Amino acid sequence: MSLDVQIHGIDELNRKLTKLANTKIAKRIARKAARQAMNIVRDAARANAKAAGSETTARLKLRKRDDIDSSMRVLFDGQTFQIVSPPKPDNENGRIYMTLELSLVG
């Protein structure tokens, strides 16, 4: 019983591994990869800000209560915040915490 195996791309893999042995080239490759990764994060953050309408300026996480609605305001550190949306459940079952999205009032 014999098994024939063909592996393609070994030469290219060896060239890339050899390049990584050179610290200058390895740093350049790592810098480029990090920049590309951060561009993805930056683009996602921009998209989320546009999707939210840039109306939310703060979030407040607190214990679940039934007596809070979006017509109320929050006073914190001398600033007044309007509750932008209805409270959102913040965990799996929504029974312990909730999050309020807030916007700074004039």
N, C-alpha and C positions, 0 to 999 in steps of 0.2 A: 504494500500500500504506500503510495507516494502522494505528496501534496505539492502542487506547483503554485507559487505565489508570486505575483508581480506587484511591485510597489512603485508608483509613479510620483515624482516630485521630490525625491530624496536629495537630488543635487541642489534644488532650490532651497530646501530646508537647511541643508548644510551651509549654504551661502548666508542665509539669514541668521543662523546661529553664530557664524563667524563674525558677522557685523556686530552682534550684540556683545561680543568680547571686547570690542573697542568702546571704551567708556564715553567718548565724545559722541559717537553715533548713537549709542544706547540712550544717552540723555536727550538727544535731539528727537529720537523716536518717542520716548516717554513724554516729552513736552508736547509734541504734536498730538499724541493720543489724549493727553489730559485736556488740551485745548478743545479738541473735538467733543469730548465728553461734557465739558462745561458749557459749550455752545448748545448742546441738547438741553441741559438744565435751564440755561438762560431763556431759550425759546419757549420752553414749557411754562416758565414763570410769567413770561410776557403774555402768552396765550391765556393763562388762568386769570391774569389781571384784567385783560380785555373782556373775558367771559363774565367776570363778576361785575363788569361795568365800572371798575375802580371805585366803587361806592364804599366798600368795606375798608375801614381804617384800623379796626381792632377786632379781636375775638375774645370772648369771655367764657370760660368753662366753669360751670358751677353745678352743685347738686341739683338733681331733677326737682322741679317745682311745677305745680299746675296753675299757679296764680300769676305767671309772667306772660305778657303778650307783646306784640310789636308796637303797640301804642305807647309803651312806657319808655322812660329814659334811664340812663345809668350815670351817676355822678361818681367820678374817680379823680382824685388828685387835683381837684379844682376845675376839672374839665367835664363837660356834659356830652354824652354820647346818645344818639338815637339808635334804637334797636331796628335794624334794617329788615330782617326777615323773621319769620316765626322761629322759635327755639328748635334746634335740631338735636335728636338723640345722639349721644356721643359714644355709645358702646354697643355691643352686640344686641342686647335686648332693650336698650333705651330706658331702663328703669333707674339707673344710678346717676348718670351725668347728662348734661345738655350743654350745647354751645350756642352762644348768642353772637351774631355778627353785628358789629357796631360801626357807626359813622359819626365822626366828630361834628358837633353842632356849632356853627358859626362862632 
